[in-house]
């Protein structure tokens, strides 16, 4: 049975989130990328494989080197999912602000 990866699985791991953060800033080869972590190069390669399977990272071969870059379009899926929660919390925080303003007005009278 083939395992389908999605963007949520990819960002669930803190190492993969850090890989994404690094690659957003610049394209890196696997050795340079692995140098930023206290895990083995094969472990970094496994994380890259997962990120590639879900479409967040693109790996291009240039001679013997493999260069990784981010394709952030897949993060739009996360942004869309979060937008409902963003709306919910903005509404709740606005209501709390209104309540506190009314309480402050009552205290001043």
Residue pairs with C-beta under 8 A, 6 or more apart in sequence:
5 50
5 53
5 54
6 54
6 77
7 54
7 55
7 56
7 74
7 75
7 77
7 78
8 78
8 81
9 50
9 54
10 16
10 20
10 50
10 51
10 54
10 56
11 17
11 20
11 78
13 47
13 50
15 37
15 39
15 43
15 44
15 47
16 47
16 50
16 51
18 36
18 37
19 33
19 44
19 47
19 48
19 51
19 57
19 68
20 51
20 56
20 57
20 70
22 28
22 33
22 36
23 33
23 57
23 68
23 69
23 70
24 70
24 72
27 67
27 68
27 69
28 67
28 68
29 65
29 66
29 67
29 68
30 41
30 44
30 45
30 48
30 65
30 66
30 68
31 41
33 44
33 48
33 68
34 40
34 41
34 44
37 43
37 44
48 57
48 59
48 68
51 57
52 58
52 59
54 74
55 71
55 73
55 74
56 70
56 71
56 72
56 74
56 75
57 68
57 69
57 70
57 71
58 68
58 69
58 70
58 71
59 66
59 67
59 68
60 66
60 67
60 69
61 67
